[in-house]
Amino acid sequence: MPIELPQEQQILEAAVPQSLTGMRLDQALSRLFDQYSRARLKQWIQSGRVTVEQQQRKPKDKVYTGENIVVRVDAEVEVVWQAEAIPLDIIFEDEAILVINKPVGMVVHPAPGHSGGTLCNALLHHVANAENLPRAGVVHRLDKDTSGIMVVAKTLSAHCYLVEKLQAREIAREYIALVQGEVTAGGTVDAAIGRHKVDRKRMAVRGDLDSGAKHAVTHYRIRQRYHAYTLLDVKLETGRTHQIRVHMAHIHFPIVGDPVYGGRVRIPRQCSDSVREAIQQFKRQALHAYQLTLSHPVTKEQMQWQAPLADDIQQLLTKLETL
C-alpha cells in the first residue's frame, strides 16, 4: 500500500514470495507491482529508488524468498487511497477472504482520474486493517467495464497464499464472453501479450518476448450459438492485462462492445430495428467473470462460487435470440 511521506515520496514494500524466488529483480517487481509498466520499474531500479534488503541492486540481479523490497515513488505518480462507504455485492465472506460480484463501471484501483469510487476505496471501509494489506487485499483485477466475481484477502497471510496460488495457476477463473462471428469449435489461444508498439495504452499479441511481452494462454469453448454471434465459456490459464479481449480479437472473434479491441460494429443483415439498436447501444465489452474456484487459505477446502450474468449482457442475449 502506498503511504504519504513528507518529502513528497511514497513507499511500496513487499516481501518476495516463494513463487518468485530466483527471478530477476525487474521481473519480480512487475509481478508484485503490476499497476506499473515494466519499463518504469526498471527505470526506478536503475535510478536507485529500489532496494532489496536495504541494498541497491541491478535489474538482472536475482531475488529470493523472504527478501524485503522497497520502492520509493514520486508522489505524483500515485494516488492517496481513502475509505469510502460504497456498497459491495458480497457472495461470500469469512475472516480470511471476501468474494464479491463487481459491477460494470467500477474501477478496481485508484488512479489519476479515478481517485474515488473504486473497489479499493470500498474495501478500505469494509475490511478492518485493509490499509495494511497490499492493494487493500485485492488479489487479481477486472477491467472497469468487465463485471463479475473477484476474491479479496482480508489478512496478510491470506493475501500471500492467494497470490502464490494465482501465480502457480491453481486458481481457476472462468468467464462468459459474447463475441462477434460464428465460432465453429472451442480451442486455445497461446500467444504472448505486451504493450502495443505504437499505442502504449493498449495491449497486443507480441512475438518478441524481449519486448516485455508475457506468456499468455486462454482456453475457450462454445456455450451457445446465435446468428452472427457466439457466446463462449472462457478460462484463463494466465492473467495478463486485457488478456481475453486481446486474444479474442487476435483470432478475429472480438468481444461485442469492446471499445478498444472490438473494431467496427458488425450488424447482421435483415435484423429488426430493436436488435440493431441493442447491438449499437452496447458500449462496453460483453465480458463477465462468471466462476471462481480456489483452495481456501485457512481451511484448504476447495471452494467454488458463481456470479450471475450481468443484466445488460442477459438483455442483449435475449434480443439476439430473435435473430
C-alpha positions as CSV (number, residue, x, y, z in Angstrom):
1,M,0.0,0.0,0.0
2,P,1.3,3.5,-0.8
3,I,1.8,5.9,2.1
4,E,2.5,9.6,2.2
5,L,5.9,10.9,3.1
6,P,6.9,14.5,4.0
7,Q,9.5,14.5,1.2
8,E,6.6,14.1,-1.3
9,Q,7.5,10.5,-1.9
10,Q,5.7,7.3,-1.2
11,I,6.9,3.8,-0.4
12,L,5.8,0.5,-2.0
13,E,7.0,-2.5,0.0
14,A,6.7,-6.3,-0.4
15,A,8.4,-9.5,0.7
16,V,9.4,-11.9,-2.1
17,P,7.0,-14.9,-2.1
18,Q,8.4,-18.4,-2.7
19,S,6.9,-18.5,-6.2
20,L,9.2,-15.6,-7.3
21,T,12.5,-16.9,-5.8
22,G,15.4,-16.9,-8.3
23,M,13.6,-14.5,-10.6
24,R,15.3,-11.3,-11.9
25,L,14.5,-8.2,-9.8
26,D,12.8,-6.3,-12.7
27,Q,10.6,-9.3,-13.5
28,A,9.7,-9.9,-9.8
29,L,8.8,-6.2,-9.5
30,S,6.5,-6.5,-12.5
31,R,4.6,-9.3,-10.7
32,L,4.5,-7.6,-7.3
33,F,3.5,-4.1,-8.6
34,D,1.8,-4.8,-11.9
35,Q,0.0,-1.5,-11.8
36,Y,3.2,-0.1,-13.2
37,S,4.9,-0.8,-16.5
38,R,8.0,-3.0,-16.5
39,A,9.9,-0.1,-18.2
40,R,9.0,2.3,-15.4
41,L,10.0,-0.3,-12.7
42,K,13.3,-0.9,-14.5
43,Q,14.0,2.8,-14.6
44,W,13.4,3.1,-10.8
45,I,15.8,0.2,-10.2
46,Q,18.5,1.9,-12.3
47,S,17.9,5.3,-10.6
48,G,18.4,3.8,-7.1
49,R,14.8,4.0,-6.0
50,V,14.6,0.2,-5.4
51,T,16.4,-1.6,-2.5
52,V,16.4,-5.3,-1.6
53,E,17.3,-5.9,2.0
54,Q,18.4,-2.2,2.1
55,Q,20.8,-2.7,-0.7
56,Q,20.6,-1.3,-4.3
57,R,20.5,-4.0,-7.0
58,K,20.7,-4.2,-10.8
59,P,17.6,-5.2,-12.8
60,K,19.2,-8.6,-13.7
61,D,20.0,-9.5,-10.1
62,K,18.0,-12.4,-8.7
63,V,15.7,-12.2,-5.6
64,Y,14.9,-14.9,-3.1
65,T,12.1,-15.9,-0.8
66,G,11.6,-13.5,2.2
67,E,13.8,-10.7,0.9
68,N,12.2,-7.3,1.6
69,I,11.8,-5.0,-1.4
70,V,11.3,-1.3,-1.0
71,V,10.4,1.1,-3.9
72,R,10.4,4.9,-3.4
73,V,8.0,6.5,-5.8
74,D,7.3,10.2,-6.6
75,A,4.0,11.2,-5.0
76,E,2.6,12.5,-8.3
77,V,2.5,9.0,-9.8
78,E,0.4,7.6,-7.0
79,V,-3.0,8.4,-5.5
80,V,-3.7,8.5,-1.8
81,W,-6.4,5.9,-1.1
82,Q,-9.3,6.9,1.1
83,A,-12.0,4.8,2.7
84,E,-15.5,5.2,1.2
85,A,-18.8,3.7,2.2
86,I,-19.5,2.1,-1.1
87,P,-22.0,-0.9,-1.1
88,L,-20.5,-4.2,-2.2
89,D,-22.4,-7.2,-3.7
90,I,-21.0,-9.9,-1.4
91,I,-21.2,-13.5,-2.5
92,F,-19.1,-15.0,0.4
93,E,-17.2,-13.7,3.4
94,D,-15.4,-15.1,6.4
95,E,-12.4,-13.9,8.5
96,A,-9.9,-14.6,5.7
97,I,-11.5,-13.8,2.4
98,L,-14.2,-11.8,0.7
99,V,-15.8,-12.8,-2.6
100,I,-17.7,-10.1,-4.5
101,N,-19.6,-9.5,-7.7
102,K,-18.0,-6.4,-9.2
103,P,-20.5,-4.2,-11.1
104,V,-19.8,-2.7,-14.5
105,G,-18.2,0.7,-14.3
106,M,-16.3,0.2,-11.0
107,V,-12.5,0.7,-11.2
108,V,-10.5,-1.7,-9.0
109,H,-7.6,0.6,-8.0
110,P,-7.5,4.4,-7.5
111,A,-5.5,6.1,-10.3
112,P,-5.3,9.6,-11.8
113,G,-8.8,10.4,-13.0
114,H,-10.3,7.7,-10.7
115,S,-9.2,8.7,-7.2
116,G,-12.6,7.7,-5.7
117,G,-15.4,5.3,-6.1
118,T,-13.1,2.3,-6.7
119,L,-13.2,-1.2,-5.2
120,C,-10.1,-0.4,-3.1
121,N,-11.9,2.7,-1.6
122,A,-14.8,0.4,-0.7
123,L,-12.5,-2.3,0.8
124,L,-10.7,0.2,3.0
125,H,-14.1,1.0,4.5
126,H,-15.5,-2.6,4.7
127,V,-12.4,-4.6,5.7
128,A,-10.7,-3.9,9.0
129,N,-6.9,-3.3,8.7
130,A,-7.2,-3.2,4.8
131,E,-4.8,-0.2,4.8
132,N,-2.0,-2.6,5.9
133,L,-2.7,-5.1,3.1
134,P,-1.1,-4.9,-0.4
135,R,-3.6,-3.2,-2.7
136,A,-6.2,-3.2,0.1
137,G,-6.3,-7.0,-0.2
138,V,-7.1,-7.2,-3.9
139,V,-5.6,-10.4,-5.4
140,H,-6.5,-10.1,-9.0
141,R,-8.1,-7.4,-11.1
142,L,-11.0,-6.9,-13.5
143,D,-11.2,-4.1,-16.1
144,K,-13.5,-1.2,-15.3
145,D,-16.2,-2.4,-17.7
146,T,-15.8,-6.1,-17.0
147,S,-18.4,-7.4,-14.5
148,G,-18.2,-10.4,-12.2
149,I,-16.6,-12.3,-9.5
150,M,-13.4,-11.4,-7.6
151,V,-11.7,-12.7,-4.4
152,V,-10.2,-10.3,-1.9
153,A,-7.9,-11.2,1.0
154,K,-8.7,-9.9,4.5
155,T,-5.4,-10.8,6.1
156,L,-1.8,-10.6,5.0
157,S,-1.3,-14.4,5.3
158,A,-4.4,-15.0,3.1
159,H,-3.1,-12.5,0.6
160,C,0.3,-14.1,0.3
161,Y,-1.3,-17.5,0.0
162,L,-3.8,-16.5,-2.8
163,V,-1.1,-14.6,-4.7
164,E,1.1,-17.6,-4.7
165,K,-1.8,-19.9,-5.8
166,L,-2.7,-17.4,-8.6
167,Q,0.9,-17.3,-9.8
168,A,1.1,-21.1,-9.7
169,R,-2.1,-21.2,-11.8
170,E,-4.0,-23.0,-9.1
171,I,-6.9,-20.5,-9.0
172,A,-9.4,-21.2,-11.8
173,R,-11.1,-18.1,-13.3
174,E,-13.9,-18.7,-15.8
175,Y,-15.6,-16.0,-17.9
176,I,-18.6,-15.7,-20.2
177,A,-17.9,-13.7,-23.4
178,L,-20.1,-12.7,-26.3
179,V,-18.0,-12.4,-29.4
180,Q,-18.7,-11.3,-33.0
181,G,-18.8,-14.1,-35.5
182,E,-19.8,-17.7,-35.5
183,V,-17.1,-19.8,-33.7
184,T,-17.1,-23.3,-35.1
185,A,-15.4,-25.1,-32.2
186,G,-13.6,-24.5,-28.9
187,G,-9.9,-24.0,-28.8
188,T,-6.8,-22.4,-27.1
189,V,-5.0,-19.2,-27.8
190,D,-1.3,-19.4,-26.8
191,A,0.2,-16.0,-27.7
192,A,2.4,-13.6,-25.7
193,I,0.9,-10.3,-24.8
194,G,2.8,-7.0,-24.3
195,R,2.3,-3.2,-24.8
196,H,1.3,-2.2,-28.3
197,K,4.3,-0.9,-30.3
198,V,2.6,2.5,-31.1
199,D,-0.3,3.0,-28.6
200,R,1.1,2.3,-25.2
201,K,-2.3,2.4,-23.6
202,R,-3.3,-0.8,-25.5
203,M,-2.0,-4.3,-25.3
204,A,-1.3,-6.6,-28.2
205,V,-0.1,-10.0,-29.2
206,R,3.7,-9.8,-29.4
207,G,6.0,-12.4,-30.8
208,D,9.1,-10.9,-29.2
209,L,9.3,-11.8,-25.6
210,D,12.3,-9.4,-25.2
211,S,9.9,-6.5,-25.7
212,G,8.4,-7.2,-22.3
213,A,5.6,-9.4,-23.6
214,K,4.4,-12.1,-21.2
215,H,3.3,-15.7,-22.0
216,A,-0.5,-15.8,-22.1
217,V,-2.9,-18.8,-22.6
218,T,-6.6,-18.6,-23.0
219,H,-9.0,-21.6,-23.4
220,Y,-12.5,-21.2,-24.8
221,R,-15.5,-23.4,-25.6
222,I,-18.9,-22.7,-27.2
223,R,-21.7,-22.1,-24.7
224,Q,-24.4,-21.0,-27.2
225,R,-24.6,-20.0,-30.9
226,Y,-26.5,-17.1,-32.3
227,H,-26.8,-15.8,-35.9
228,A,-23.5,-13.9,-36.4
229,Y,-22.5,-14.1,-32.7
230,T,-21.2,-16.8,-30.3
231,L,-21.4,-17.0,-26.5
232,L,-18.2,-18.5,-25.1
233,D,-17.0,-20.0,-21.9
234,V,-13.5,-18.7,-21.4
235,K,-10.9,-20.0,-18.9
236,L,-7.7,-18.2,-18.1
237,E,-4.5,-20.1,-17.7
238,T,-2.5,-16.9,-17.2
239,G,-3.8,-13.5,-16.2
240,R,-2.4,-10.7,-18.4
241,T,-3.8,-7.2,-18.8
242,H,-6.8,-7.3,-21.2
243,Q,-5.9,-11.0,-22.0
244,I,-9.3,-12.3,-23.1
245,R,-10.1,-9.1,-25.1
246,V,-6.7,-9.2,-26.9
247,H,-6.7,-12.9,-27.6
248,M,-10.3,-13.0,-28.9
249,A,-9.5,-10.0,-31.3
250,H,-6.4,-11.8,-32.3
251,I,-8.3,-14.8,-33.6
252,H,-10.8,-12.5,-35.3
253,F,-13.7,-13.0,-32.9
254,P,-13.6,-9.7,-30.9
255,I,-15.8,-9.3,-27.9
256,V,-19.0,-7.4,-28.6
257,G,-19.0,-3.8,-27.5
258,D,-15.2,-3.7,-26.8
259,P,-14.3,0.0,-27.4
260,V,-10.6,-0.7,-27.7
261,Y,-10.2,-4.1,-29.4
262,G,-13.7,-4.7,-30.9
263,G,-13.2,-2.9,-34.2
264,R,-16.1,-1.8,-36.3
265,V,-19.6,-2.9,-35.1
266,R,-21.0,-5.6,-37.3
267,I,-24.7,-5.6,-37.7
268,P,-26.3,-8.8,-39.2
269,R,-28.4,-8.2,-42.3
270,Q,-32.2,-8.4,-42.0
271,C,-32.2,-7.9,-38.2
272,S,-35.0,-6.0,-36.6
273,D,-34.6,-2.3,-35.5
274,S,-34.8,-3.3,-31.8
275,V,-31.9,-5.8,-32.3
276,R,-29.9,-3.3,-34.3
277,E,-30.3,-0.7,-31.6
278,A,-29.4,-3.1,-28.8
279,I,-26.2,-4.0,-30.5
280,Q,-25.3,-0.4,-31.4
281,Q,-26.0,0.8,-27.9
282,F,-24.0,-1.9,-26.1
283,K,-20.9,0.3,-25.3
284,R,-18.8,-2.0,-23.0
285,Q,-17.1,-5.3,-23.6
286,A,-19.6,-8.1,-23.2
287,L,-17.4,-10.0,-20.8
288,H,-18.4,-11.3,-17.4
289,A,-16.2,-13.1,-14.8
290,Y,-18.6,-16.0,-14.1
291,Q,-16.9,-18.6,-11.8
292,L,-14.0,-18.7,-9.4
293,T,-12.5,-21.9,-7.9
294,L,-9.8,-21.9,-5.3
295,S,-8.4,-23.6,-2.2
296,H,-9.3,-21.6,0.9
297,P,-6.2,-20.0,2.5
298,V,-7.1,-21.3,6.0
299,T,-9.1,-24.5,5.7
300,K,-7.5,-25.5,2.4
301,E,-11.0,-26.6,1.3
302,Q,-11.7,-26.4,-2.4
303,M,-14.4,-23.8,-2.9
304,Q,-16.3,-22.5,-5.9
305,W,-18.6,-19.6,-6.5
306,Q,-20.5,-18.1,-9.4
307,A,-21.7,-14.6,-10.2
308,P,-25.0,-14.3,-12.2
309,L,-24.6,-12.9,-15.6
310,A,-24.8,-9.1,-15.7
311,D,-28.2,-7.8,-16.6
312,D,-27.1,-5.8,-19.6
313,I,-25.5,-8.9,-21.2
314,Q,-28.5,-11.0,-20.4
315,Q,-30.8,-8.4,-22.1
316,L,-28.6,-8.4,-25.2
317,L,-28.7,-12.2,-25.4
318,T,-32.5,-12.1,-25.2
319,K,-32.5,-9.8,-28.2
320,L,-30.1,-12.0,-30.2
321,E,-32.4,-15.0,-29.7
322,T,-34.9,-13.3,-32.0
323,L,-32.3,-13.2,-34.9
